[in-house]
Amino acid sequence: AALAALRRKGVASVLVEGGGQVAASFLRAGLVDRLEWFRAPILLGAEGRPCVAALALENLAAAPQFRRVSAEPVGDDLWERYDAVR
């Protein structure tokens, strides 16, 4: 409903930043055109929080696919940009 209201007002693009549940809900709905991905050189293991919650995929072919279009260092981190493969 919120996206439909924005579309009616002429908004064509929004930045969605949230937790794994929010990310998964937009991915499941096919509403993600680009990912802005930041990686740090640390490992959290099982104590970490998932960046994307369950997608309820029926098979591997159903997974959302993205193509990396750029990567650049930001300090010790890496900033990657991915566009959706449609």
C-alpha positions, 0 to 999 in steps of 0.5 A: 500500500505504501509503495502504491501511494508513493507511485501515485505521487510520482515517486519511482525509486525508494531506498529500503534499509531495514533488517533481514525480514524487511529485505526478504519481504521486498525480495520475495515480492520482486521489488528489488532492482539494485543492492548496495552491499557493504562488507567488512573484513570480520566474521561473526559466525552464528552470533551474527544476524542474517542480512536476509531472512528466509525467502521460502524458495522452492528451488535454486532456480527461484532465487533472486539473481543479481549482477555485480556492477561495481565494487570499491573500497571504503576504508577497510570495507568493500562497497558492492553494487548489484543490479537485478537480473530480469 
